[in-house]
Structures are given as C-alpha cells and as structure tokens.
Amino acid sequence: MDWRLRNDGDRLVASPTGRVDEDSWKAFSTHLTAAVRDAVAAKAPLVIDLSGLEYMTSKGLRALTMAKNEARGQVAIRLAAPNETMRRILSISRYDMLFPVVDDVDQAG
C-alpha cells in the first residue's frame, strides 16, 4: 500500500494505492490519522480517493472508524471513486452509511 496526500485548494485529498490488508493496515491507519490531523489544522475537508485501492480488510475499515473518531466532527471525511470491489466492501460493512461515498473525486467537494 502506498499513500499520497495533496492539498487540492480548499480540501486535502489522500490517495492510497494497492491493498489495505493484514500487512499494510497499520501504515494505512498511521497515514490516515495524520491526514485527519492535517485536515483539522487546515480546517479543510478530507477526501479519500479510493480509485487506486484494490481491496481493504476489516482492519482497514477499523482505521476509517478511528479516523472519523479522530476528526471529532471538526472536518468532513468523504470517500471517493471506489472500484466495484471497494464499493461492495463499503456496502456490506455499511460504511457507506458512515461516510459520504461519491463516484468521482471532483464530486467530493
């Protein structure tokens, strides 16, 4: 799993790529927590661009929950551009009820 974070004007966009699995979930969680802290400091929403993410285990989902808790409602966290597999994972786990999910990063505001 690789991670990239960029300031995209009035929002931060995190772009993980690869897989969030038993070997990579800790790194994903660490990067995600740091990105949430950066977003809070910048008072900017955080968009997680899932277009490059192939798969995520339950530990990756837990990292998303921890990120939401870290944000404490101070910034919005949106998930964008999930592939079919990720969309199914988000739906089955009901994470699409916890986070706004949009088809395109540009729609994530």
QUIZITA-V400369 format. One record per backbone hydrogen bond with DSSP energy under -1.0 kcal/mol. NH is the residue of the N-H (numbers start at 0). CO is the residue of the C=O. Records with the same first field share a line. If there is no record, write none. Layout:
NH->CO, CO
This chain:
1->16
5->12
7->10
9->7
11->44
12->5
13->46
14->3
16->1
17->51
19->54
24->20
27->23
28->24
29->25
30->26
31->27
32->28
33->29
34->30
35->31
36->32
37->33
38->34
39->35
40->36
41->37
43->38
45->75
46->11
47->77
48->13
49->79
52->49
53->17
56->19
60->56
61->57
62->58
63->59
64->60
65->61
66->62
67->63
68->64
69->65
70->66
73->70
77->45
78->99
79->47
80->101
86->82
87->83
88->84
89->85
90->86
91->87
92->88
94->89
95->89
96->93
98->94
101->78
106->103
107->104
